[in-house]
Amino acid sequence: SSSWSNSIGAATNRRPKRQKMAECERANTRRPQHAAAGMFIVAGCSVLCNPHRGALAFVDPPSSASSASSVTAAGLPRGIAAAVAAGAATRRPVVSSRLRRYSTLLENPNDSSAVERGEMILARESDRLLNVAFSSLDAKDKYETVLAGLCAKVIDGGAVGAREGMVDPVRLMEEMNSSGIRAGPRGIIGLIDATALTSDARIMANVMSLSIKNGAILRYGSLQNNINPFPRTAPSPFGVSSQERRLETLPPVPDDDRAAEVSQALAFSAVLASCVTINVFSGLFGVEDLTFWTNLVLGVAITTVVLDNFFDAIVMGGSAVAKLNEDRLPDGAKNLEAPKKEEMPLGIGTGSVTGSVVRGLNRLLADNTERDCMCEAAAVFAAYALGLPCFAFQPNALEGAALVLESMGESTNDSDEFSLQGAMDSLASDVGLLKVLIWLMAPVAMELCKYPQLMSSEPREALGFLERLANKSTYAQSALEGALPTDEEQRDAYLRWALAEADLLLRSNAKTVDALSEALAGGAATVGDCVAVLEEW
């Protein structure tokens, strides 16, 4: 742009001064549209020479003798503003080399009638163009932009001021609902991410309720009616019901003593490392006599681990090799049969001796990223589908008990708090406790359906949830009376039923859960991004 403006200036300066004055005089008698065209050229040159001084804007041209007052001289040298005002009032081009170096700014830059007449000036302030661009948006886009901006501000501020910062987004959602304006995915994603920073289930419940009324969210809590209630009816003279028969056939909840497994794996690794160290440095320290015992320990330990955990594979492989070489075997070896694992001493072959060591080594050495993402996806999906306002990626007993107790409370009387916190459906019932148990068991069911060993999920969290509620205050126990299991046998039945329901829920929606797991595997998915996947935005 600078090269273009310099060539124009050079061509003008090469002409004689008298010729330029004559041209200006003739230009005064030209038609108004020619004068306006000249004003356009002068202004265009000014933009090209000084691109950072202003932005294009359209305004209503002055039409009276007071037009000079409608021109601001802010930022212009003395005399330039008067010349510009004179040119604008008479619609005559002002030819001046100084006008090429300065832009002019007229008042009333937001006058919509100026856009229709197509007259142009230069607005030096950046917010002028912003206002014009924002005014051109429709109401839906304006609300969407403001909502996304308010939520981004809350997210940038962190969890410390998230509770106070959520007042404006919640009020804006209420205004959008009253005006019948539907929020878009971008605004809802930011709203949920900002709400998650508050760690308040009641605020999340209010936001989800507003989003459902707005029509932006359709699948939150959509599957809670598909849950089969726990069969707690009295014995019927007509026989056992189908639900009771199903309960009797359910497998037990798997045990997971990961602390013992990891400790045994560490002890086993320490013994092997000590034996190898003695074998390597025995000559240096003069302890060659110990190498016999260290080699014996290494041989027995490794052999026992291999036989105990890979007995079936060894027997199958040996049988296959024997059949392939049957002609070469002696007659006495052809009739030999492989021992059965039940007949092995000390239960070797069943994994009962060193199985915990192998599982502990697997926990220490294996990469569990894929499993972690699968379990997190199962937990988020279960909470969203069952209408629980708690989207923890790794649910635990403490969060479950707090969610139940918080659903039994009442909102505060403070106006801001009342506007932020919404009403929650009480979870102090059979169905409510079952929904929380399904949420806690969802990672376990997800991992069991694909792997034989639990590594990322924790089945003891559901048991800890029931124990926490049973040990709460008298008020909580009275409110939960009839919902909590009465004895250990019924508690075990509760857990088995919740695990079966979680497995059924995840298998019925495997495609959605897999898509959510892939999104979490990327490492950058937030709660709002998970909602976008669940809503298929």
N, C-alpha and C positions, 0 to 999 in steps of 0.2 A: 504493500500500500504506500510506503514511503517513496519508492521509486516512481510510482504513478504520480503522486502529488508533486514531487520535485520536477518531473518533466513538464507538468502543467505550469508550474511557477516559472520555469526557465523559458518556456514559449511565450508567456505573458511579458516577462521582463525584456525580451528582445525587441518588442514593438516600441515605436516612439511614444513618448509621453502624450503628445497631442493626439495621436491615433487612439490611445486608450481612453482619453477624456471624451473624444468624439463618440466612441462606441458606447460609453456610459450614458452620454446625453441621448443618443438614439434609443438606447434601451429603456429610457424613461417614458418614451412614447409608445412602446410596444403594448400589445394586448396583455391583460392581467394574467392569462395563463402562461404567457412567455415569462412574465416577471416571476411568477411562482416557480417556473422551471429553473430560472436563474437562481432563485433562493435555494432550490433543491440541490443544484450543483455546488453552490458555495457550502451549504451544510454538509453535503457528501464529502467534499474535499476536507472539511474540518474533521469529519469522522475518520477518514483515511489517515490524516496526519496525526490525529490524537485518538487512537482507539480506546484508550483507558480513561478518557475524560467524560464519556457519557454513553448512553444507550438511546436507541431510537424510540421516540414516543410520538403520539398523535394528539394534537390539541386543537381547540377552537381558535381560529385566527382572530386578532383584534379587529374590531369594526368601528371604532369611534376614535375620537381625538385622545381619549384617555388610554389608548392602547399602549402607550409607553410605560404606563404604570403596571401593565400586565407582564412586563419582562423583568426578570430578576437579573441583577448584575453581580450576583454572588460568585466570587471566584474569577471575575473578568476585570481587566484593567479599565481604568476610567476612560470613558469615551467609546469603548467598544459596545457596551450595552445600549447606549443612546443610538448608535449607528444601527444596531440590530433592530431596535424598536422602531426607528424611522423606516427601515426597509420593510418590516412586518406591517406597519400601518399603511404604507403607500403601495404595498405589493411591488416594490421595486427592488431589484437586486442590489446589494451593497457589495461593491467590489473593493476589497481591501486585503492586502497580504496578511494583515493581523487577524482577519476573520478566519483565515485558513488554519490558524494555530489555536483558536479557542472555540469551544462549543457553547451554545446558548441553551438556557433552560427557562421555559415559560411556566407560568402557574397553571393550576388545574390540569395536571397530566392525566387524571383519571376520567376526563370528560368523554363519555361514550359517543357523543355526537361527532367528535373530532375524527373518530375512527371511520365513521360513515363517509365523511367528506374527504378522507384520505390525505390530510395535511400533516406534515411531519416537522418535528423539531428534535432536538437532542436533549435527553434527560440525563444529567450527570450522576444522579444518585441511583445506586443499584437496587434499592428497595422499590423504586418506581416500576421497573420492569417486573419485579416479583409480584407487586400488587396487581398489575395488569394481567399477568399470567394466572394468578390465583382467582381473579374475578372471572376469568374465562371458563373455569371448571364448573361442572354442575354440582348440585348439592351433595350427591352421593360421594363424588370424588373429594370434595372439600372435607366432609366428615371423615372419610377414610384417611386423608392426609393428616388431619389434626389428631385423630386417634392414634395413628402410627407414631406421630411425633411425640405425643404425651407418653406413650408406653416406652418409647426409646429413651426418653429422659429418665423414667423410673429405672429402667434396666441399667443405664449408665451410672446411676447413683448408687447401685448396689442394694443389698438387703437392709442396710441401716435405715434408710428413709423410704423404703418401698411402701410401707403401710400408709404413711401420710401422702405419698405421691399417687396412690391409687384413687384418691378422692375424685380428681378431675376426670380420669378415664371412665370411672363408673358412672358419674353424672352425665358424661357425654353419651354413654351407651343408653342411659335412660332417656335422654333427649332424642336420640335416634329412634328408639322404640316408639316414643310418643309421636314422632313425625313420620313414622312409617318408612324410614330409610334403612335399608339392609346393609349391614357391614360386610366388607369383603374379606377374603382369606388373609391378606396382609395385616389388616387391623386386628383380626381375631388372634392370629399367631402372636403378635406383639402383646396383646392384652393378656393372653394366658401366660406367656413368659414372664410378664411383669407381675402377675398375680402369684405365680409360683415362688417369687422371691419373698413374699410375705410369710410363707409357711403357715398360713391360716386357712383351715378347712372351711370356715364360714364365709370368708371372703371369696374363696374359690367357688363355693356353692352359689353365692350370689352372682358371680360373673358367669358361671355356666347357665344359671337360670335366665339371666338377661340375654345371653347369646341364643338360648333356645327360643325365647320370646321374639327375638329379632329375626329368627329364621336362618341364622348363619350356621348353626350347629343342629344336626339332625340325628346323630347316632349315639349321643351321650345317654347312657342308661337304657338303651333300646333292648337289651337282652336280659334285663333283670326278671322279666316275667317268664323266661324260659327255664328258670331254676326249679328243680324238683325239691320240694321241702323234705326235711328230715322226718322219717316215719317215727313219730312218738306216740302213736295212738295206743290205747289199751288193747289187750288181746281180744280178738273178735270171735264170736261163736261160729262165724261163717268160714273160718280158716285164716291162713296167713295171706296178707295182701302181696301184690306184686312188688311193691317198694320194700317190704320186709324181706322178701325172698332175694331181692337184689342186694340188700344190705348184708345178708348172710354169705353171699358169694364174693364180696369185695375182698381184695388182698389187703394184708396189713400195711401200715405205713412203714416205709423202709427206715432202718436205723442209720444214723450217721454220726459216728464218734470220731470226728476229724481231728480233735486234739490228741487222742490216743494214737491215731494212725500216723500223724506227723511226728510225734515224739518217738514212736517205735522206729520209724524210718530214719530219723536222725541218729538214734542209738546204733542201728544196724550199719549206717554209713560210717559212723565213728569207729566201730570195731574193724571194718574192712580197711579204712584208711590207716589205722594203727598197724595192722598186720603188713600192709604194703610198705609203710614207712620203715618198719623194722627190717624187712627183707632188703630194702634198698640201702639202708645205712648201717646194716649189721657189721660189715667189715670195718667201717670207720670207727665204730664205738666198741668193737670187740665183743659182740653178742651173737656170734654165729650159731651158738647152740640153740638160740630161740627160733631160728628159721624153720626148724622142723615143725614146731608147734604152730607157728603162724601160718605155714602152708597148709597144715591140717585144718586149722580153723577156717581158712579161706575156702578150701575144698568142700568141707562139710556145709558151710553156710551157703555157698553158691549152689551146690547140688540140691540142698533142701529147698531153697527158694524155687529152683527150676522145676523140681518134681512136684512140689506142692501146688504150684500155680499153672503149670503147663503139662499136667499128667495126661489129660485126654489127647492133647496134640502129639505127645510123645508116643502114646499107645497107637494112635491112628497111623502116624508116620512109620512106626516099626512094623505094623501089620501090612502096610502097603509095600514096604521093601521086602518083607518075607514072601509075599505072594509073587512079586516080580522075580525073585530068585529062588523059587520053590524047588526047581530042579537041582540046584547046586547045594541045597541044604542036606545035611545028614538025616537019616531016617528018624533018629531020636529027637531032632529039633523040629521036625514037621508037625508033630503032635502037641507041641507046647502051646499054651494059651497065655495071653497077657493077664497079669493080675488085675483084679478089680479094685477100684479106689476104696471101696468099703472095707476091703480086706487088708489094706495097707496099715502098718503100725503108726500109732499116734495121729491117725487121721490124715496122713500125708496124701496129697492128691485132691483133697477137698478145698484147699485154701484156708483151712481153719488155723493152721500153724503160722504161716507167714503171709497170709492174705492182707492183713492190715499193714504189713511192711511195704508190700507192693503198692497198695492204695496210697500210702503216705508218700512214697517216692513219686508216684504219679502226680500227686498234688503239688509236690515241690518242683518237679521238673517240667511238667506239661504246660503248654500255652493254652489258657482257658478263655481267650478273647471271644471266640465264636460262641462258646457256652454262655458266657456272661451276657452277651447281647441277646441270645435267645431267651434267657431267664428274665432279663429286664423287659424285653418286648412282651412276654407273657404277663408280667405283673402290670404293666401300663395298660395293656388291652383289657385285662380282667377288671381293673378299676374303672376304666372308661365305659366299658360295656355294661357294668353293673351299677353305674351311677354313683360311685364313691368319689367324693371331691378330694382325692389324695393320689397324686400321680408319682409316687416314689418308685424309682427304678429298682430299688432293693428293699422290699417291704420287710418290716420286722414287728415283733410282738408289741413293742412300746408304742409305735405309731398306730397300730391297730387298736390297742386299748384306749389311747388318747382320742382316736376318731370316734369310738363308741361313746365315751364319756362326754365328748364335746357335743355330740348329737343330742344328748339328753339335757343339755343346758339351755339357757335362754340368752337372747341378745342383750347387750347393755343398753342403757337409756340415753347415752350420748348420741347427738344427732348425726355426727360424722360417722361414728361407729355403726349406728343403725343403718346408715346409707351404704356402708361398706359391707357389713356382715349380713348375710341372708339366712333364711330359715333352712334347716337341714332336716331331712326325714330321720326320725329316730331309728337307731340301730339296736335298741334294747328289746329285741324280740328274736324269735327263732329264725325268721328270714333275715333279719339284720345281721345277726351273728354269723349265719351261714354265708352271707355275701362277703364278710370280712375274712372268714376262713378260706373261702375260695380264692380270694385275692392273695392270701398268704401261701396257699398251696399251689397257685398257678405256676411259679417257677419250678417247683418240684415235679409237677405233672409234665411240664414241657421237657425237662431234662430226662425224666424216666422213659418217655416215649421214644427217645433217640439214643440214649446211652444206658449201659447197665449199672454204672456207678454215679452217684451224686457227688459233684465237685463244686459247682457254683451255687446251687440252691441249698437251703437249710430247712429240712422238715420239722425241726424242733421249734421253729418260730410259732407255728400254729398252737402247739402245746403250751408254750410260754404265754401266748395271748390268752388262752382260757384260764391259766393259773393267775395271771395278773388281774383279770376281772374278778375271779373268785376271792382274791385277797384285798379287794378295795373296801371302801367305807361301807357302813350299814346302809346308807342311802342308795349307793350303787347296787348293793346286793338285793335290796328290796325292789328296785326298779328292774333288775335283771332276773328276778325270781320267776322260775318257770322256763327261762330261756337257756340258762347254763345247764350243763350236764350234772346229774346228781351223784354219779359215782365214776370210778375209773373205767368200768366197762362201757358205760354210755359215752364217756369222753373219747375213748378209742373209736367207738362207732361214729361219733361226730367227725373225727379226723378222717376216717376212711371214706365217709360219705362226701366230705368236702373235697378230698383228693379226686374222687371219681367224678364229681360235678365239674371240677376244674379241668380234668382231662377231656370230658365231653365238650365243654365250652371251647377249648383250644382246638380240638380236632374238627369241630364244626366250622371253625373260622381259620383254618390253617393258612389259607392264602393271605389273609390280612396280617396275621401274626408274622409270617415269613417276610412280608414286605416291610413291616415295622422293624424286624430284626436286621434286615439289610440296611435300613436307614440308620439304625443305631451303630452298626458296624463301621460306618463312615467316621465316627468319632466326633462329629460336630452337631448332632441332632439335639435340639432342646425339647422341652415339653410341648411347646407350640408346634414344632416340626412333627412331633409324634401325632398330635391331633390332626394335622394336615394329612398325614398318611391314613389315619383312621377314618377321616371324612372323605378321603379320596379326592382332595383338591388338586 
